[in-house]
């Protein structure tokens, strides 16, 4: 697990287990357009096909945005596959 840099942007967490990489951004909420764009931009600029996730406390913006999953952090922590 480490912090990623892409140009002048930052990816909060880059998790790697063997050959599998997951990019994770964390935001309290994503309701403001400025916040949404700020958190999505670094992930949109990554040119590979590994999983990209934004974790948030927000329950109003979950979904899949061009391959980037926006997930409520509590739901994500309770998913069986994350244990």
N, C-alpha and C positions, 0 to 999 in steps of 0.2 A: 504494500500500500504506500503510495506516495502522492505528492501534489504534482500536477502536470502543468506545463507551460506551453502555450501555442501562440507565438508572436508576443503581443503585449496582453494577452488574455490568460486566465488561469482556470484550470479544471480542479475543483476542490479535492477530489480523490480519484486516483487511478489504482484500481485493484487488479492484481495479476496472480493467477493461480495456474502454474505451468504455462501452457500456450493460450490461455483464455484471459482476455482483458475486459474489464468493465469500467466505464467512465461514469463518475457520479458528481453531480452538482447538488448543492443543498441551499434551499431558500425557505425562509419562514412562510412566505406566501407568494403566489404568482399572479395575484389579481391585477396588479398595476402593469400596464403594457411595458413600461420601462424595465421593470424587474424581469418580466417574462423574457424580453429580448436580451437583456444582459446575461441571464442564466443560460439561455438556449444558444446564443451566438458561438461560444467556444465549442460546444458539442457539434453544432452544424458544420463547423470548419474542419472537423476531424475526417480524414478521407479513408477510413477503414470501415469494416462491417461489424465491429465489436459492439456489444450492448452499451447504450447510452441512456442514463437515467437522471431525472431531476427529482429529488426527494423534497417534499414540502409538507407543512402542517395544513395547507389549504385543501379543502374538500371540493372546491368549485372548478378546478382546472385539470383534474386527472384526465389522462388520455394518451394517445399516441400522435405525436406531431412530427411527421416526416421521419419516422423511425426512432424518434426520441421519446422514451416513456416518461410521463409526468405522473408520479405516484405519491399518494399520501404516505408519509413516513411510517405512521403507525400501522397501516395496512401492510406496508412492505416488510416491517419487522415481524409481523405476525404470520407472514406467508411461510408455509412449510418448507418450500424450496430454499429459503434463506437460512435455514438452521443447519 
